Amino acid sequence: MQSVDFHAHLLNPDVRFDRLFDRVVIALFGKRLGLDPKAIAVDPYRAYTDALIRNIKTSKYLTQTVLFSVDARCDTLGNEIHKDRTICSDNDAVLALYQQHPDLIIPFFSINPLRKDALDLIDRYVALGFRGAKFLQNYWGVDLNQSRFIPYYDKLKAYNLPLIIHIGSESSTPTVKACESIEMLNLPLSRGVKVVAAHMGITYSFLTILKDLSTHPTHFHPDYFKLLRMLERYPNLYADISAILTPMRAKVLQDLSARYPLHEKILFATDFPVPFTILYNTIDLPFKRRLEIAKISNPYDRYIEVMIDYFGKESVIFSNYQKLI
């Protein structure tokens, strides 16, 4: 079995890993993500891209990754007002890495729909070989249901480009919570865009951590179940399992894996470089099996081995990417 990771981030070329969140992640998970601590100290961006490419090349299961930037935040007039020093890369950086490794990278662009030249930028990057789009509208503070964005969605549909939309909680940067709701899918879906709801729409809060860690479905956020119903209703809606091995998302694995008809709409994805654990998680695999998986050196292969245990080696979740790219 081989697959494509449908959700991976290219970091800011000026990334320094100096935020508290970054330092904690690097200290606890850097080596397990394939990052060289000495190389990070010298050239963080090069160390990150080298690790990304090396992980794909050495993976037993993975052949390519969908890679995207995250655009900057803009005001209502389209002027750039904030660019996160870690998560905000740019499309030209994605292009450069794609051109170096066209057999490994599937490039997606991130274009804030508030930009004055957003439609022209779509044309530009499609011409350069980009094959989809990514929104982090909760970071941008953008309500995706504004009618002003209809031309943007119609252009995506005309090009037959899938649009990955972040749904659910976000921990890596401050966000506008109202823009994380499942309702963000409504307008692009109604315009016929092929939409991918990222992270299974799982919402959590550190204020209700015990409830949010529970594996009992009665404690799952309503948006998760609403997304499942929407997947049945909309033929142009898919969902990815990116970051599902983080503790407050892994709780849904048993429930999701039992919903076999919906597997036709689920995409394998990781959210690399979001850290994850195998041993210390809410996943209900036997400890001996978790220990065995945790010993696998390649982070993609560790992730995929867990998904194989839940969904099966021949599951369509590993090949559904072919429906979109």
TIZA-38287 format. One record per residue: x, y, z of N, C-alpha, C, O in turn. Coordinates in steps of 0.1 Angstrom, whole numbers, m for minus. Example, Ala and Ser with C-alpha at 12.3 -4.5 7.8 and 13.67 -1.06 7.14 Angstrom:
# TIZA-38287
132|m57|78|123|m45|78|132|m33|78|142|m33|85
128|m22|71|137|m11|71|129|0|79|134|11|80
This chain:
# TIZA-38287
8|m12|0|0|0|0|9|13|0|18|13|8
5|22|m9|12|35|m9|2|46|m9|m9|44|m14
5|58|m4|m5|68|m3|2|82|m4|14|83|m6
m7|92|m4|m3|106|m5|m8|113|8|m19|111|12
1|121|14|m3|129|25|m11|142|20|m5|149|12
m23|143|23|m31|154|17|m30|167|25|m38|176|22
m22|168|35|m22|180|43|m8|182|50|m6|176|60
0|190|44|13|194|50|17|208|48|13|214|38
24|214|58|27|228|58|41|231|54|50|224|59
43|241|46|57|247|44|58|259|53|49|268|53
68|259|62|69|270|71|75|282|65|81|282|54
75|293|72|80|306|68|95|304|66|102|299|74
100|308|54|115|308|52|123|315|62|135|312|64
117|324|70|125|331|80|122|325|94|124|332|104
116|313|94|113|307|107|125|306|116|136|303|112
123|309|129|134|308|139|131|298|150|140|295|158
119|293|151|115|283|161|118|289|175|123|283|184
115|302|177|118|309|189|106|312|197|107|317|209
94|310|192|82|311|201|82|300|211|88|290|209
75|302|222|74|292|233|68|279|227|74|269|230
58|280|219|51|269|213|61|261|205|62|249|206
69|268|197|79|262|188|90|255|196|94|244|193
95|262|206|106|256|214|102|243|221|109|234|222
89|243|226|85|231|233|83|220|223|87|209|225
77|223|211|76|212|201|89|207|196|90|195|195
99|215|194|112|211|189|118|203|200|124|192|197
118|207|212|125|200|223|119|186|225|126|176|227
105|185|224|99|172|228|97|163|216|98|151|217
96|169|204|92|161|192|101|162|180|100|155|170
111|172|181|119|174|169|125|162|163|124|160|151
133|155|171|139|143|166|129|133|160|132|126|150
118|131|167|108|121|163|101|126|150|95|117|143
102|139|146|97|143|133|108|143|122|106|148|111
120|138|126|131|138|116|139|150|115|147|152|106
138|159|125|145|172|125|159|171|132|159|165|142
169|176|126|182|175|131|184|188|140|185|199|135
186|186|153|187|197|162|199|207|159|197|219|160
210|201|155|222|209|151|219|217|139|223|229|138
212|211|129|209|218|117|199|229|119|200|240|113
190|227|128|180|237|132|186|250|137|182|261|134
197|248|145|204|259|151|211|268|140|212|280|142
215|261|130|223|268|119|214|274|109|215|286|106
204|266|104|195|271|93|182|264|95|179|254|89
173|270|103|160|263|106|152|259|94|146|248|94
150|268|84|142|265|73|148|254|65|140|245|61
161|254|62|167|243|55|166|230|62|164|220|56
168|231|75|166|219|83|152|213|82|150|201|81
142|222|82|129|217|81|126|211|67|120|200|66
129|218|57|127|213|43|134|200|40|129|191|34
147|199|45|155|187|44|148|175|51|147|164|45
142|178|63|136|167|70|123|163|63|120|151|62
115|172|58|103|169|50|106|160|38|99|150|37
116|164|30|119|156|18|125|143|22|121|132|16
133|142|32|139|130|36|129|120|42|129|108|39
119|125|49|109|117|55|100|110|44|97|99|45
98|118|33|90|112|22|98|102|15|93|91|12
111|105|12|119|96|4|122|82|12|123|72|5
122|83|25|125|71|33|113|64|38|114|53|44
101|69|35|89|63|39|86|50|32|88|49|20
81|40|39|77|27|34|64|29|26|61|21|17
55|38|30|42|39|25|39|52|17|31|52|7
46|63|20|42|76|14|50|78|1|62|76|1
44|83|m9|50|86|m22|51|101|m24|61|106|m30
41|109|m20|41|124|m22|34|130|m11|27|124|m2
35|144|m10|27|151|m1|21|164|m7|28|170|m16
9|167|m4|3|180|m7|9|190|2|8|189|14
15|200|m4|22|210|4|17|224|1|15|227|m10
14|231|12|9|245|10|15|255|20|21|251|30
14|267|16|17|278|24|5|282|33|m6|277|31
7|292|41|m4|299|47|m2|314|45|8|320|48
m12|320|38|m11|334|35|m12|343|47|m16|338|58
m9|356|46|m9|365|57|m24|370|59|m33|368|51
m25|376|71|m38|382|74|m39|396|67|m29|403|67
m51|399|62|m53|412|55|m65|419|61|m73|413|68
m65|432|59|m77|440|64|m88|439|53|m86|432|43
m99|445|55|m110|444|46|m108|450|33|m115|448|23
m97|459|32|m94|465|19|m83|457|11|m79|460|0
m79|446|18|m69|437|11|m55|440|14|m46|435|7
m52|449|24|m38|452|27|m33|442|38|m40|439|47
m21|437|36|m15|428|45|m12|434|58|m6|445|59
m17|428|69|m15|434|83|m8|425|93|m4|430|103
m7|413|90|1|404|99|5|391|92|m2|386|84
18|387|95|23|375|89|31|368|100|41|372|104
25|356|104|30|348|114|44|344|110|46|339|99
54|345|119|68|342|116|71|327|115|82|324|110
62|319|119|64|305|118|55|298|107|60|292|98
42|300|108|33|293|99|31|299|86|26|293|76
33|312|84|31|319|72|43|318|62|53|325|64
42|309|53|51|308|42|45|316|30|37|325|32
50|314|18|44|320|7|44|310|m5|51|300|m5
36|313|m15|34|304|m26|46|302|m34|49|291|m39
55|312|m35|67|311|m43|77|302|m36|85|295|m43
77|301|m23|85|292|m16|81|277|m18|89|268|m20
67|275|m19|62|262|m22|66|258|m36|70|247|m39
65|268|m45|69|266|m59|84|262|m60|87|253|m68
92|269|m53|107|266|m54|109|251|m49|117|244|m56
103|247|m38|105|233|m34|99|223|m43|105|212|m45
88|226|m49|81|218|m59|90|216|m71|92|205|m76
96|227|m76|105|226|m87|117|218|m85|123|212|m94
122|218|m72|133|210|m68|130|195|m67|138|186|m70
117|192|m63|113|179|m61|99|176|m67|89|173|m59
97|177|m80|84|176|m86|78|162|m84|66|161|m86
86|152|m81|81|139|m80|76|136|m65|69|126|m63
79|145|m56|75|144|m42|65|154|m37|57|151|m28
64|165|m44|56|176|m39|44|179|m48|46|179|m60
32|180|m42|20|184|m50|16|198|m44|12|199|m33
19|208|m52|17|222|m46|3|227|m46|m4|226|m56
m1|232|m34|m14|239|m33|m10|254|m29|0|256|m21
m18|263|m33|m15|277|m29|m24|281|m18|m35|275|m15
m20|292|m11|m29|298|m1|m29|313|m4|m20|320|m4
m42|317|m8|m44|331|m12|m56|336|m4|m67|332|m6
m53|346|5|m64|352|13|m74|358|3|m70|366|m5
m87|354|4|m96|360|m6|m99|375|m4|m105|381|m13
m93|381|7|m95|395|8|m85|403|m1|m86|415|m3
m75|396|m6|m65|403|m14|m71|409|m26|m80|403|m32
m67|421|m30|m72|428|m42|m70|420|m55|m78|420|m64
m59|413|m55|m55|406|m67|m57|391|m66|m50|383|m73
m66|387|m57|m67|372|m54|m70|364|m66|m65|353|m68
m79|369|m75|m83|361|m87|m72|360|m97|m70|350|m103
m64|371|m98|m53|370|m107|m42|361|m102|m35|354|m109
m40|361|m88|m31|352|m82|m34|337|m85|m26|329|m87
m47|334|m84|m52|320|m87|m47|316|m101|m42|306|m103
m50|325|m111|m46|323|m124|m31|320|m125|m26|311|m132
m23|328|m118|m9|327|m119|m4|314|m114|4|307|m121
m9|310|m102|m3|298|m97|m9|285|m103|m2|275|m103
m21|286|m109|m26|274|m117|m16|272|m129|m13|261|m132
m13|283|m135|m4|283|m147|10|277|m143|16|271|m152
14|278|m131|27|273|m126|26|259|m121|36|253|m117
14|253|m121|13|239|m118|6|236|m104|6|224|m100
1|246|m97|m5|244|m85|m19|237|m87|m26|239|m97
m22|228|m77|m33|219|m80|m44|220|m70|m53|211|m69
m44|230|m61|m54|231|m51|m52|243|m42|m42|251|m44
m61|246|m33|m60|258|m24|m62|254|m10|m68|244|m6
m56|262|m1|m57|260|14|m61|273|20|m55|284|18
m72|273|29|m76|284|37|m73|282|52|m75|271|57
m67|292|58|m67|292|73|m74|304|77|m69|314|83
m87|304|74|m95|316|76|m98|320|90|m101|331|93
m95|311|100|m97|314|114|m85|323|118|m87|331|127
m73|321|113|m62|330|115|m64|343|108|m61|353|114
m70|343|96|m72|355|89|m84|363|95|m85|375|93
m93|356|103|m105|363|108|m115|366|97|m122|376|97
m116|357|87|m125|359|76|m137|349|76|m135|337|77
m148|354|75|m161|347|74|m162|343|59|m164|351|50
m161|330|56|m161|325|42|m174|325|35|m175|322|24
m185|329|43|m198|330|37|m202|343|31|m214|346|28
m192|352|30|m195|365|24|m197|364|9|m189|358|2
m207|370|4|m210|369|m10|m199|375|m19|m198|371|m31
m191|384|m14|m180|390|m21|m170|379|m26|m162|382|m35
m170|367|m20|m160|357|m23|m166|347|m34|m158|338|m38
m178|350|m38|m183|340|m48|m175|340|m61|m173|328|m66
m169|351|m66|m161|349|m78|m148|341|m75|m144|334|m84
m143|341|m63|m132|333|m59|m136|318|m60|m128|310|m66
m147|315|m54|m151|301|m54|m154|296|m68|m151|285|m72
m161|305|m76|m164|301|m90|m151|298|m98|m151|290|m107
m141|306|m95|m128|303|m102|m122|290|m98|m117|283|m107
m123|287|m85|m118|274|m81|m125|263|m88|m119|253|m92
m138|264|m89|m147|254|m95|m143|253|m110|m142|242|m115
m142|264|m117|m138|264|m131|m125|257|m134|m124|250|m144
m116|258|m124|m103|252|m126|m103|237|m120|m94|230|m121
m115|234|m114|m116|220|m108|m106|218|m97|m100|207|m96
m103|229|m89|m93|228|m78|m100|225|m65|m110|231|m61
m95|215|m57|m100|213|m43|m96|224|m34|m85|230|m36
m104|227|m24|m101|237|m14|m101|231|0|m111|226|4
m90|231|6|m89|226|20|m92|238|30|m86|248|29
m102|235|38|m106|246|48|m104|241|62|m109|230|66
m97|248|70|m95|245|84|m108|246|91|m114|256|91
m112|235|98|m124|234|106|m120|229|119|m114|218|120
m125|235|130|m122|230|144|m111|239|150|m107|249|145
m106|234|161|m97|242|170|m83|243|163|m79|235|156
m76|254|167|m62|256|163|m54|260|175|m58|268|183
m42|254|176|m33|256|187|m20|264|184|m14|269|193
m17|265|171|m4|270|168|m3|285|167|8|291|167
m15|292|165|m15|306|164|m28|311|169|m38|304|168
m29|324|174|m42|329|178|m52|330|166|m48|333|155
m65|327|169|m75|327|158|m88|333|163|m90|336|175
m96|335|153|m110|339|156|m119|327|156|m121|321|146
m124|323|168|m131|311|170|m143|310|161|m147|299|156
m150|321|159|m162|320|151|m159|316|136|m168|311|130
m147|317|132|m143|314|118|m138|299|117|m133|295|107
m139|292|128|m135|278|128|m147|268|127|m145|256|127
m159|273|127|m171|265|127|m174|258|114|m169|262|104
m182|248|115|m186|240|103|m193|248|93|m193|245|81
m199|259|97|m207|268|88|m197|274|78|m202|279|67
m184|275|80|m175|280|70|m175|273|57|m170|278|47
m181|261|57|m181|253|45|m193|256|36|m192|253|24
m202|263|41|m215|264|34|m214|271|20|m219|265|10
m209|283|19|m209|290|6|m200|283|m4|m205|281|m15
m188|279|m1|m180|272|m11|m187|259|m16|m186|256|m28
m193|252|m7|m200|240|m11|m211|243|m20|m213|236|m30
m219|253|m17|m231|257|m25|m227|262|m39|m235|261|m48
m214|266|m41|m209|271|m54|m203|259|m62|m199|261|m73
m203|247|m56|m199|236|m63|m184|233|m62|m179|224|m69
m177|240|m53|m163|237|m51|m161|224|m44|m169|220|m36
m151|216|m48|m147|204|m41|m140|208|m28|m128|213|m29
m146|206|m17|m141|211|m4|m136|200|4|m142|189|5
m125|202|11|m119|192|21|m120|199|34|m113|209|37
m128|193|43|m128|198|57|m117|192|65|m117|180|67
m108|201|69|m96|196|76|m99|192|91|m107|198|97
m92|182|95|m92|178|110|m105|173|115|m107|172|127
m113|168|105|m126|162|109|m135|172|117|m144|167|124
m132|185|116|m141|194|123|m140|193|138|m150|198|145
m130|188|144|m129|185|158|m126|198|166|m115|204|164
m134|202|175|m133|214|183|m130|209|198|m136|200|203
m121|217|204|m118|213|218|m114|226|226|m112|237|219
m113|225|239|m109|236|247|m102|231|259|m105|221|265
m91|238|262|m83|234|274|m91|237|287|m86|232|298
m102|244|286|m110|247|298|m119|235|301|m124|233|312
m121|226|291|m129|214|293|m121|202|289|m126|193|282
m108|201|293|m99|191|288|m103|177|291|m101|168|283
m109|174|303|m112|161|306|m124|156|297|m123|144|292
m133|164|295|m144|160|285|m139|159|271|m143|149|264
m130|168|267|m125|167|254|m115|156|251|m112|152|240
m110|150|262|m101|138|260|m109|125|260|m103|115|257
m121|126|264|m130|114|265|m132|107|251|m134|114|241
m131|94|251|m133|87|238|m148|83|236|m152|77|227
m156|87|246|m171|84|245|m177|94|235|m176|106|237
m185|89|225|m191|98|215|m200|109|221|m201|120|214
m206|107|232|m214|117|238|m207|129|242|m213|140|244
m193|128|243|m185|140|246|m179|147|234|m171|156|235
m182|141|222|m176|148|210|m183|161|207|m195|162|210
m176|170|201|m183|183|198|m193|180|187|m191|172|178
m204|188|187|m215|186|177|m210|188|163|m216|182|154
m200|196|160|m195|198|147|m190|186|140|m191|184|128
m184|176|148|m179|164|143|m191|156|136|m190|151|125
m202|155|144|m214|147|139|m220|155|127|m226|149|118
m220|168|128|m226|176|117|m218|174|104|m224|173|93
m205|173|106|m196|171|94|m199|157|88|m200|156|76
m201|147|96|m204|134|91|m217|134|83|m218|127|73
m227|141|88|m240|142|80|m238|150|67|m244|146|57
m230|160|68|m227|168|56|m220|160|45|m222|161|33
m211|151|50|m203|142|40|m213|133|33|m211|130|21
m224|129|39|m234|121|33|m242|129|23|m247|124|13
m244|142|26|m253|150|19|m247|156|6|m253|157|m4
m234|161|7|m228|168|m3|m218|159|m11|m208|155|m5
m220|157|m24|m210|149|m31|m197|155|m33|m187|149|m36
m196|169|m32|m184|176|m34|m177|179|m21|m167|187|m21
m181|173|m10|m174|175|3|m166|162|7|m171|151|6
m154|165|12|m145|154|17|m140|159|31|m142|171|34
m133|151|38|m127|155|50|m114|148|52|m112|136|47
m104|154|58|m91|148|60|m89|145|75|m95|151|84
m80|135|78|m77|131|91|m64|137|96|m57|132|104
m60|149|91|m48|156|95|m49|159|110|m59|163|115
m37|157|117|m35|159|131|m45|151|140|m47|154|151
m50|140|134|m59|132|142|m52|124|153|m58|118|162
m39|123|152|m31|116|163|m27|126|174|m19|122|183
m32|138|174|m31|146|186|m42|142|196|m52|138|192
m39|143|209|m48|136|219|m62|140|218|m71|131|220
m66|153|216|m80|156|216|m87|154|203|m99|157|201
m79|148|193|m86|144|181|m86|129|179|m95|123|173
m76|122|185|m75|108|184|m87|100|190|m89|89|186
m94|107|198|m105|101|205|m116|96|195|m124|87|199
m117|102|183|m127|99|174|m124|87|165|m132|82|157
m111|82|166|m107|72|156|m115|59|156|m119|54|145
m119|54|168|m127|42|168|m141|44|162|m145|36|154
m147|56|165|m160|59|160|m159|61|145|m167|55|137
m149|68|140|m148|71|126|m145|58|118|m150|56|107
m136|50|123|m132|38|116|m144|28|114|m144|20|105
m154|29|123|m166|20|122|m176|25|112|m186|18|109
m174|37|107|m184|43|98|m180|40|83|m176|49|76
m180|28|80|m174|23|67|m179|30|55|m171|34|46
m192|32|53|m196|39|40|m190|53|39|m188|57|27
m187|60|50|m181|73|49|m166|73|45|m161|84|42
m160|62|46|m146|61|43|m143|65|28|m132|70|25
m153|65|20|m151|69|6|m149|84|5|m145|89|m5
m152|91|16|m150|106|16|m139|111|25|m137|123|28
m131|101|31|m121|105|40|m107|104|34|m104|94|26
m98|114|36|m85|115|30|m74|113|40|m75|119|51
m65|104|37|m53|103|46|m45|116|46|m42|121|35
m41|121|58|m34|134|59|m28|134|73|m32|128|82
m17|142|74|m10|142|87|m10|156|94|m10|156|106
m9|167|86|m7|180|91|8|182|96|10|190|104
17|175|89|31|177|92|35|192|91|31|198|82
42|197|101|49|191|112|42|191|125|49|191|136
29|191|126|22|191|139|27|178|146|26|167|140
31|179|159|36|167|166|25|158|170|14|162|172
29|146|172|19|136|177|26|125|185|38|123|184
18|118|193|24|107|201|17|95|198|5|95|194
23|83|200|17|70|199|15|64|212|4|59|215
25|65|221|23|58|234|13|66|243|5|59|249
14|79|244|6|86|253|m5|94|246|m3|106|242
m15|87|244|m26|92|235|m39|86|240|m39|77|248
m50|91|234|m63|85|238|m67|74|229|m78|68|230
m58|70|219|m61|59|210|m62|46|219|m54|44|228
m71|37|215|m74|26|223|m67|13|217|m72|2|220
m56|14|210|m48|3|206|m41|m3|219|m38|4|228
m39|m16|219|m31|m22|230|m18|m16|232|m11|m12|222
m14|m15|244|m1|m8|247|11|m14|240|20|m8|235
11|m28|239|21|m35|232|22|m31|218|33|m29|212
11|m29|211|11|m25|197|15|m10|196|22|m7|186
11|m2|205|15|12|205|31|13|206|37|21|200
36|5|215|50|5|217|58|0|205|68|6|201
52|m10|198|58|m14|185|58|m3|175|68|m1|168
47|4|173|46|14|163|55|26|167|62|32|158
56|29|180|64|40|184|79|38|181|86|48|180
83|26|179|97|23|176|101|26|161|113|26|158
91|28|153|93|31|139|99|45|137|94|54|143
110|46|130|117|58|130|111|69|121|111|81|124
105|65|110|99|74|100|86|79|106|77|71|108
84|92|107|72|97|113|59|95|105|49|92|110
61|95|91|49|91|83|45|77|85|33|74|85
55|68|86|52|54|87|46|51|101|37|42|101
50|58|111|43|56|124|28|60|123|20|53|128
26|72|117|12|77|115|4|67|107|m7|63|111
9|62|96|2|53|87|m1|40|94|m11|34|92
9|35|102|7|22|108|m5|22|118|m13|13|119
m7|34|125|m19|35|133|m32|35|125|m41|28|128
m31|42|113|m43|43|105|m46|29|99|m58|25|97
m36|21|96|m38|7|91|m45|m1|101|m54|m9|98
m41|0|114|m47|m7|125|m62|m4|126|m70|m13|130
m66|8|124|m80|13|125|m88|10|112|m99|5|113
m82|13|101|m90|13|88|m87|1|79|m95|m2|70
m76|m5|81|m72|m16|73|m62|m12|62|m63|0|57
m53|m21|58|m42|m17|49|m48|m13|35|m42|m5|28
m59|m19|31|m64|m17|18|m76|m6|18|m83|m5|9
m77|1|29|m87|11|30|m87|22|19|m76|26|15
m98|26|15|m99|37|5|m94|50|10|m91|59|2
m92|52|23|m88|65|28|m74|68|22|m69|79|21
m66|57|19|m53|59|14|m52|62|m1|m42|65|m7
m63|60|m8|m63|62|m23|m74|73|m27|m74|76|m39
m81|78|m18|m92|88|m21|m86|101|m27|m93|108|m34
m73|103|m25|m67|115|m30|m68|116|m45|m68|126|m52
m69|104|m52|m70|103|m66|m83|109|m71|m84|112|m83
m93|111|m63|m106|117|m67|m105|132|m68|m113|139|m74
m94|138|m62|m93|152|m61|m81|158|m69|m81|169|m73
m70|150|m70|m58|155|m77|m53|145|m87|m43|147|m93
